[in-house]
């Protein structure tokens, strides 16, 4: 991070922040978990990925908006739907939602409305939780908080959308099921922090894309034991560079468009956001509704019996 406009929140004073133009200040926040990605990758894999993407997006932003202040927040190391294993630190969905809402509101209620939220953890419910929190804050404070990872990731994974780079698009389509600690993420780490990659060349291919249900079940069992899905032995640094470059380009274009187009910002959510059973308060709301229905049913049952007894 070489730009003179790049600032660290923890190094600023209250008077520094007060002096910044609210309409020309943007915060970068990384929300990613500490998680098992296999014996060959660091526990902070998602954090490191999210951070380097944030820095790349910020570099592009600084080039196009040279008079803006760019403030980097310390990462929030939280997540859910994690790969089991030593080192995975998981949080409840409600906890993640509450922390993110309180963090974002602490900035937005002081007038700072531009925030870019990055991350590289693909748990579908985790992504919905981030979307929920951001939607709530954007609506309450008329903010422009942008988090494009969930929308991009789920459209590529679930809707099979193409990537900008033809070579990377071909690699993705040839690597079904390589979604966690496999060839793609190992390549990413070989590009950005090769010093943190342990032995990976001898690791087995754990293929969960198989159609045979018994082979698929065995692959899932192996993945839960080994901590990864995919084929890390095929990793190459140049693939990691393609992933990083495409991610930065995609996320920056989303940020620029979301800042100018409220409808685009509103729709910039993961594809599972519309599934209410994945929402943070779904279960508690369902219990309340069922309790109310039970109460109504009990009331009319008693009333009916009372009417019959009077006759």
C-alpha positions as CSV (number, residue, x, y, z in Angstrom):
1,X,0.0,0.0,0.0
2,X,2.0,2.9,-1.3
3,X,-0.5,5.6,-1.8
4,X,-0.3,8.7,0.4
5,X,-4.1,8.6,0.7
6,X,-4.1,5.2,2.4
7,X,-4.6,5.5,6.1
8,X,-5.0,3.0,9.0
9,X,-7.9,3.5,11.3
10,X,-6.0,2.4,14.4
11,X,-3.4,5.0,13.8
12,X,-5.8,8.0,13.5
13,X,-7.0,10.3,16.2
14,X,-10.7,11.4,16.7
15,X,-9.7,14.8,15.4
16,X,-8.3,13.3,12.2
17,X,-11.6,11.6,11.5
18,X,-13.6,14.6,12.3
19,X,-11.7,16.6,9.8
20,X,-12.3,14.3,6.9
21,X,-14.9,15.1,4.2
22,X,-17.7,12.6,4.7
23,X,-18.4,12.7,0.9
24,X,-14.8,11.9,0.1
25,X,-13.8,9.3,2.6
26,X,-14.1,5.5,2.1
27,X,-13.4,2.7,4.6
28,X,-12.1,-0.7,3.7
29,X,-13.2,-3.5,6.0
30,X,-12.2,-7.2,5.7
31,X,-14.6,-9.7,7.3
32,X,-13.1,-13.3,7.1
33,X,-12.7,-16.2,9.5
34,X,-9.7,-18.1,10.9
35,X,-10.3,-21.5,9.3
36,X,-8.8,-24.9,8.5
37,X,-7.8,-25.0,4.8
38,X,-5.8,-28.2,5.0
39,X,-2.3,-29.0,6.3
40,X,-0.7,-27.0,3.4
41,X,-2.3,-23.6,3.9
42,X,-2.4,-21.1,6.7
43,X,-5.4,-20.7,9.0
44,X,-5.7,-17.0,8.0
45,X,-6.1,-17.9,4.3
46,X,-9.5,-16.1,3.8
47,X,-8.2,-13.0,5.7
48,X,-5.0,-12.8,3.6
49,X,-7.1,-13.2,0.4
50,X,-9.6,-10.6,1.4
51,X,-6.9,-8.2,2.4
52,X,-4.8,-8.3,-0.8
53,X,-8.0,-7.9,-2.8
54,X,-9.0,-4.9,-0.7
55,X,-5.6,-3.4,-1.4
56,X,-5.9,-3.9,-5.1
57,X,-9.4,-2.4,-5.2
58,X,-8.1,0.5,-3.1
59,X,-5.2,1.1,-5.6
60,X,-7.7,1.4,-8.5
61,X,-10.0,3.6,-6.4
62,X,-7.1,5.9,-5.5
63,X,-6.2,6.3,-9.2
64,X,-9.7,7.3,-10.2
65,X,-10.5,9.3,-7.0
66,X,-7.1,10.9,-6.0
67,X,-8.7,13.5,-3.6
68,X,-10.4,10.9,-1.5
69,X,-9.3,9.6,1.9
70,X,-8.9,5.8,2.0
71,X,-9.1,4.3,5.5
72,X,-8.3,0.6,6.2
73,X,-10.0,-0.9,9.2
74,X,-8.5,-3.9,11.1
75,X,-10.0,-7.1,9.9
76,X,-13.0,-8.7,11.7
77,X,-11.9,-12.3,12.0
78,X,-15.3,-13.9,12.2
79,X,-17.2,-16.5,10.2
80,X,-19.6,-19.4,10.2
81,X,-20.0,-22.6,8.2
82,X,-16.4,-23.4,8.7
83,X,-14.4,-26.5,7.8
84,X,-14.0,-28.5,11.0
85,X,-10.5,-29.0,12.5
86,X,-8.0,-27.5,14.8
87,X,-7.8,-23.8,14.4
88,X,-11.2,-23.1,12.9
89,X,-12.8,-20.4,15.0
90,X,-16.6,-20.3,14.4
91,X,-19.3,-17.9,15.5
92,X,-23.1,-18.0,15.6
93,X,-25.0,-16.4,12.8
94,X,-26.7,-13.9,15.1
95,X,-23.3,-12.9,16.6
96,X,-21.8,-12.1,13.2
97,X,-24.9,-10.1,12.2
98,X,-24.9,-8.1,15.4
99,X,-21.1,-7.4,15.4
100,X,-21.2,-6.3,11.7
101,X,-24.3,-4.1,12.3
102,X,-22.8,-2.4,15.3
103,X,-19.4,-1.9,13.6
104,X,-20.9,-0.4,10.5
105,X,-23.4,1.8,12.4
106,X,-20.5,3.2,14.5
107,X,-19.1,4.7,11.3
108,X,-22.3,5.5,9.4
109,X,-24.1,7.3,12.2
110,X,-21.1,9.7,12.3
111,X,-21.7,10.5,8.6
112,X,-19.3,8.1,6.9
113,X,-21.4,6.4,4.3
114,X,-18.9,4.8,1.9
115,X,-17.6,1.4,3.1
116,X,-16.2,-1.5,1.1
117,X,-16.5,-4.9,2.8
118,X,-14.2,-7.6,1.5
119,X,-13.9,-11.2,2.4
120,X,-13.1,-14.6,0.8
121,X,-15.2,-17.1,2.8
122,X,-17.8,-18.8,0.7
123,X,-20.2,-20.3,3.3
124,X,-23.6,-19.5,1.8
125,X,-25.3,-18.6,5.1
126,X,-22.3,-16.5,6.1
127,X,-22.7,-14.5,2.9
128,X,-26.4,-14.0,3.5
129,X,-25.6,-12.7,7.0
130,X,-23.3,-10.1,5.6
131,X,-25.9,-9.1,3.0
132,X,-28.5,-8.7,5.8
133,X,-26.4,-6.5,7.9
134,X,-25.3,-4.3,5.0
135,X,-28.9,-4.0,3.7
136,X,-30.1,-2.9,7.1
137,X,-27.4,-0.3,7.6
138,X,-27.7,1.1,4.0
139,X,-31.4,1.5,4.5
140,X,-31.2,3.0,8.0
141,X,-28.4,5.5,7.4
142,X,-28.7,6.0,3.6
143,X,-25.2,4.6,3.3
144,X,-23.4,3.0,0.4
145,X,-21.8,0.0,1.9
146,X,-20.6,-2.4,-0.9
147,X,-19.7,-6.1,-0.5
148,X,-19.5,-7.7,-3.9
149,X,-17.9,-11.1,-3.0
150,X,-21.1,-12.9,-2.1
151,X,-22.9,-11.8,-5.3
152,X,-19.9,-12.7,-7.5
153,X,-19.0,-16.0,-5.8
154,X,-22.6,-17.4,-5.8
155,X,-23.2,-16.4,-9.4
156,X,-20.1,-18.2,-10.5
157,X,-20.6,-21.2,-8.2
158,X,-24.4,-21.7,-8.4
159,X,-25.4,-19.8,-11.6
160,X,-22.3,-20.8,-13.6
161,X,-21.6,-17.2,-14.7
162,X,-18.5,-16.7,-16.8
163,X,-15.3,-14.9,-15.5
164,X,-13.7,-12.1,-17.5
165,X,-10.5,-13.9,-18.2
166,X,-11.0,-16.7,-20.7
167,X,-8.0,-18.7,-19.4
168,X,-9.3,-18.5,-15.8
169,X,-12.9,-19.3,-16.9
170,X,-11.6,-22.4,-18.6
171,X,-9.7,-23.4,-15.4
172,X,-12.8,-22.9,-13.2
173,X,-15.0,-25.0,-15.5
174,X,-12.4,-27.8,-15.5
175,X,-12.2,-27.8,-11.7
176,X,-15.7,-28.5,-10.4
177,X,-15.8,-28.9,-6.6
178,X,-12.5,-27.1,-6.1
179,X,-14.0,-24.7,-3.6
180,X,-11.9,-24.8,-0.5
181,X,-8.1,-25.2,-0.1
182,X,-7.8,-27.0,-3.4
183,X,-6.0,-26.0,-6.6
184,X,-7.5,-22.5,-6.8
185,X,-6.9,-21.3,-3.3
186,X,-3.4,-23.0,-3.2
187,X,-2.6,-21.2,-6.4
188,X,-3.8,-17.9,-4.9
189,X,-1.5,-18.3,-1.9
190,X,1.5,-19.4,-4.1
191,X,1.1,-16.1,-5.8
192,X,0.6,-13.7,-2.8
193,X,2.4,-15.5,0.1
194,X,4.4,-18.6,-1.2
195,X,6.3,-18.6,2.1
196,X,3.1,-19.7,3.9
197,X,2.4,-22.7,1.7
198,X,3.5,-26.1,3.1
199,X,4.0,-29.3,1.1
200,X,1.1,-29.7,-1.3
201,X,2.5,-31.6,-4.3
202,X,1.7,-35.0,-2.8
203,X,-1.8,-34.2,-1.6
204,X,-4.7,-36.3,-3.0
205,X,-7.4,-35.0,-5.2
206,X,-10.7,-34.9,-3.2
207,X,-13.4,-34.7,-5.9
208,X,-16.9,-34.0,-4.5
209,X,-18.3,-33.4,-8.0
210,X,-18.6,-37.1,-8.7
211,X,-22.1,-38.3,-9.7
212,X,-21.8,-41.6,-7.9
213,X,-23.5,-41.0,-4.5
214,X,-21.2,-43.4,-2.7
215,X,-18.0,-41.9,-4.1
216,X,-19.3,-38.4,-3.4
217,X,-20.0,-39.4,0.2
218,X,-16.5,-40.8,0.6
219,X,-15.1,-37.7,-0.9
220,X,-17.0,-35.5,1.6
221,X,-15.8,-37.7,4.5
222,X,-12.2,-37.3,3.3
223,X,-12.6,-33.6,2.9
224,X,-13.8,-33.1,6.4
225,X,-10.8,-35.1,7.6
226,X,-8.2,-33.4,5.4
227,X,-9.6,-29.9,5.5
228,X,-9.9,-29.2,1.8
229,X,-11.9,-29.8,-1.4
230,X,-10.2,-30.1,-4.7
231,X,-6.8,-30.9,-6.1
232,X,-4.1,-28.7,-4.5
233,X,-1.3,-30.7,-6.2
234,X,-2.2,-29.0,-9.5
235,X,-1.7,-25.5,-8.1
236,X,0.4,-22.9,-10.0
237,X,1.3,-19.3,-9.0
238,X,0.2,-17.9,-12.4
239,X,-3.4,-19.2,-11.7
240,X,-3.3,-17.4,-8.4
241,X,-2.4,-14.2,-10.3
242,X,-5.3,-14.6,-12.6
243,X,-7.7,-15.1,-9.7
244,X,-6.4,-12.0,-7.9
245,X,-6.5,-9.8,-11.0
246,X,-10.0,-10.9,-12.0
247,X,-11.3,-10.5,-8.4
248,X,-9.9,-7.0,-8.1
249,X,-11.3,-5.9,-11.5
250,X,-14.8,-7.4,-10.8
251,X,-15.0,-6.0,-7.2
252,X,-13.8,-2.6,-8.3
253,X,-16.3,-2.3,-11.1
254,X,-19.0,-3.4,-8.6
255,X,-17.9,-0.7,-6.1
256,X,-17.9,2.1,-8.8
257,X,-21.3,1.1,-10.1
258,X,-22.8,0.7,-6.6
259,X,-21.7,4.2,-5.6
260,X,-23.6,5.7,-8.5
261,X,-26.6,3.4,-8.9
262,X,-28.8,2.6,-5.9
263,X,-30.7,-0.1,-7.7
264,X,-27.5,-1.9,-8.5
265,X,-26.4,-1.6,-4.8
266,X,-29.7,-2.9,-3.6
267,X,-29.4,-6.0,-5.9
268,X,-25.7,-6.6,-5.1
269,X,-26.4,-9.7,-2.9
270,X,-25.7,-13.4,-2.9
271,X,-28.2,-15.5,-4.8
272,X,-29.4,-17.1,-1.6
273,X,-30.4,-13.8,0.0
274,X,-34.0,-14.4,-1.2
275,X,-34.2,-17.7,0.7
276,X,-35.7,-16.7,4.0
277,X,-34.8,-19.9,5.8
278,X,-31.1,-18.8,5.5
279,X,-31.7,-15.4,7.2
280,X,-30.4,-14.7,10.7
281,X,-33.8,-14.5,12.5
282,X,-35.6,-17.1,10.5
283,X,-35.9,-19.7,13.2
284,X,-36.8,-17.3,16.0
285,X,-39.4,-15.7,13.8
286,X,-40.8,-19.1,12.8
287,X,-41.1,-20.1,16.5
288,X,-43.0,-16.8,17.2
289,X,-45.4,-17.4,14.3
290,X,-46.0,-21.0,15.3
291,X,-46.6,-19.9,18.9
292,X,-49.1,-17.3,17.7
293,X,-50.9,-19.8,15.5
294,X,-51.0,-22.3,18.4
295,X,-52.4,-19.6,20.6
296,X,-55.1,-18.7,18.1
297,X,-56.0,-22.3,17.6
298,X,-56.2,-22.9,21.3
299,X,-58.4,-19.8,21.7
300,X,-60.9,-20.9,19.1
301,X,-60.9,-24.5,20.4
302,X,-61.7,-23.3,23.9
303,X,-64.3,-20.8,22.6
304,X,-65.9,-23.6,20.5
305,X,-66.1,-26.0,23.4
306,X,-67.5,-23.2,25.6
307,X,-70.2,-22.5,23.0
308,X,-71.2,-26.1,22.8
309,X,-71.3,-26.5,26.6
310,X,-73.7,-23.5,26.8
311,X,-76.1,-25.2,24.4
